[in-house]
C-alpha cells in the first residue's frame, strides 16, 4: 500500500499494516483487562522488584511471548515453502529474507536465552540455599536491558525495516553498502543491549554460586542444574564480549565509515571469526543449562541419584572448554586451507565424547529406577533420542569434506533444529512444567501437558526429519522458493504440515495455563517428591526463603533426609543474605537505552546527546541513592 | 473359499507392506539413490559422498545402541502398580562401564577421523597465492556478483550463468566475487566453495560423466539470492573444443 506522508510517498507492505492494526486493536483490550482485574498494582510491583523469582518469571513470560513471535515467523516461512514456486502473501525476496533473519535472531537471543536465564533465576538460588542472587539490583538491570534490547529489535518490523542479512549478519552483506536500510542497525542495537544484560547475569550467577551456597554444600555436591549454570555463566563471560566487540565494529562500519569488514585492509572473514568465536560457545550456552534441567528431571522421576555425578560435571566443563576450539567448523567452505579444516574437524569430533558420556549417564540413571511418566519426564525422555539424532548429524557435519556438501543446506537446518529444539526447547518445557509450582504455587495440568508433549514431538520430527533429505537433494538455506522439477516438493510439504502440527501443540500449553490458573488449588512444598533444596521452601517461593538455613552434607540431601523421615539439619553460621530492594531505576535506565538506540539507528544527533547524558547520569544517581539495608540494620544494631 | 481368503490375506499383507515402506522407507529410499549430493559425477564429489555414507554408517551404530538401551530401560523400569512405592537401590556410578563407553566412542571417532583427515588434506581449496599452479589443467575464471555468475575460459570466451566443461579433464576454477560473499555449488561435481570479494580461491575437480547439472549460490547474498543459479554442462572433449572456438 502507498501512503502520502507529509508530501512524500511511502510504500508500506500489507503484513506490516495488518500487524499495526492488530496491535491497535489488542493493546486497548489488554490495558482494559488489566484495569478491570485491578492488576495495575501487580504490574507496578513487578516493575520495581529485584526478587529473583519475580524477575525469573518475567524472563520466562517474555521469552514465551517472543517464542510466539518467532514461531509465527517460522509458520510463515513454512507456508511460503509448502509448494514449489509459491507466492504466499508478500513473503518473497527481501520480505522472506527479513522473515528468516528475525526468526533466527529472535529464537536465539530473545527466546532461548531469556527462557533459560529465567529458569536459572527462579531455581538456582533456591537450589543452593541462597536467599536471592548476589546482586539483586544488577539482576533487575539485566532483565530490563534484555527487554529493552528485545523491544528495539521487534520494533524494526513495525517500522518496516526488519533486519535482512540473516541472524549471522555476514559482512559485507551486512555493511551499509549492501543493506543501507535501518534493519541491521536495529539488529546491532537490539542484541548489543540485551547482550550486555546477559553478561551482567553471568557475573551475578557466578558470584551467587561461589558466595551464597548453603553451609556444607561444597561444589562437589552441588546439584547439576546449578553446575550447568555456573559453567554456562563462564562461557557467557568469555563469549558475549566477543559478540559485543564484533557488533561495535560492524556499527562503526555501518555508521562511521570505518572498514573493518570490507575494503582494502579489512576482511569479511574477520566478522565470521568473531561471530563464530561467540556463536559456537553460544550453542553450548543454550544447551548446557538444558542438560542441567534434564539431569534434575531424570533423576527425580527415576527416583535415583544421577549416575556418574563426577563424570557429569567433568563432561559439562569439557564441553564448555572445547566449545571454544571448534568455531571454524562453521567456516569449512571459506577456504581456510587444509590444515585449519583438519584441525577443526578433529576438535569437533572430540566434543562428541563428553556429550556421549552424558547421554549414557542419563540412560544408566534410569536403569534400575522407577520411572514415572510425568510431563517434565516425557520432555526429558523425548530429548534423548531427538538430541542423539542431532548429535550424530553433528558428527557427520564435522567431517570437513562431507560438510562441503552439507554446508548451508537444509541438512544443516535440520541438524541445528534437532540440537537446539531437542535440547533447549524440550529442556525449557521440562523445566517450566517441573518448576512451575515454585514460580506460581500451582502445578500444571498433567493431561494437557502430555497432549502438548506428544503433538509437539510428533510435529517436530515431521518438520525436521525430511529437511535432511531436502538438503542432500540440493536445497540451500535461505531461499524463498524452489522449482517443481528439483525433487524437493514432497520433503517441503511434509515439513510444512509438521510445522503447523508443532505450532498447534502450543495451544495446549495456552489452554493448560488458563485452566490451571482458573481451577487448580495451590500445591505444597514438594509436589514431585524432589531431591534438592528448592523443594524444601513453600510454593511459590517466598521473598525471604531459608529462614532456617539447612546444612547440606551430600548430593540430594533433602531426598535422603526424607528417606530417614528427618528434617535437614539446621546450620548456625549463615552468610549475610542479599537484600531485595524496590527500585524503579532499572526500568528508567533501560528505557533511556531504548531511546538512545533509536536515536543512533535514525541518527538523530540531538536525541543521542540527551539520552547519552541521561544514561550517564543514572550512574551517579544510583551510587548516591544506593541503600544497603543489611549493612544499615547491622550498624544500628551495633 | 480358502483361496479367496488367502488372496484377501495376501492383499492385506501387501497393503501393509506398502504402507510400512511408505511410512518408513519412503523418504530415504525412494529418492535415496537419486539424492543429488549422493550421486557423484567426479572424484572430488565421490570422496565427499563416501565420507557421508561412511560417517552415516558409523553413526547408525551409535544411534542403534542408544535407541536400544533407551527403549529397554524405559520399558523395563517404568512405574507400575507393583513397584510404585519402591525406593530403588542407589548406584553412584560404574567406573568400568564409564571407561568402556568413553574408550569405544573415542575409537569410533578415530575410525572416522582417518579418512576425514586424508580427504580433507587432499581436497580443501586454498587461496590462489598458496596453491601450486597446475599447468596441464583447464583454467576457468569464475566471477560471482549479485545475482549472476560469469565464466571466462582460457581463450577469453565468456558465458553467463552457464558453465561448460569437458569430460575427463582437470578443471581449475579461479573463484572471485565482485561484491558480497557467494558460494559455488554443484552437488554432483564438487562440494561448496565460498566466493569472496578481494580474494581468489582455487577449486579443482574432474568431471567423469557428461550431463547437465543445476548449480546454485549457497551463501545468502541478498534480495535475489534464491534465483542466483547456473547451469553446468559437462560435454565430451571434442564437443568442448568446438564450443570454445564458436
Interface residues (C-beta under 8 A of the other chain):
Chain A: X93 X94 X96 X97 X165 X166 X170 X172 X173 X178 X179 X262 X264 X267 X268 X269 X302 X303 X304 X305 X307 X308 X309 X310 X311 X333 X334 X335 X336 X337 X338 X341 X342 X345 X346 X349 X350 X352 X353 X356 X357 X359 X360 X361 X363 X364 X366 X367 X368 X369 X370 X371 X372 X373 X381 X384 X385 X388 X389 X392 X393 X395 X396 X398 X399 X400 X401 X402 X403 X404 X405 X406 X407 X408 X409 X465 X466 X469 X471 X472 X473 X474 X476 X477 X478 X479 X480 X481 X486 X487 X491 X563
Chain B: X27 X28 X31 X34 X35 X36 X37 X38 X45 X47 X48 X49 X51 X52 X55 X56 X58 X59 X60 X62 X63 X66 X67 X69 X70 X73 X74 X77 X78 X79 X83 X84 X86 X87 X88 X89 X90 X91 X92 X93 X94 X97 X98 X101 X102 X105 X106 X109 X112 X113 X116 X117 X119 X120 X121 X122 X123 X124 X125 X126 X127 X130 X146 X179 X180 X181 X183 X185 X187 X190 X191 X192 X193 X194 X196 X197 X198 X199 X201 X214 X216 X217 X218 X219 X220 X221 X222 X223 X224 X225 X226
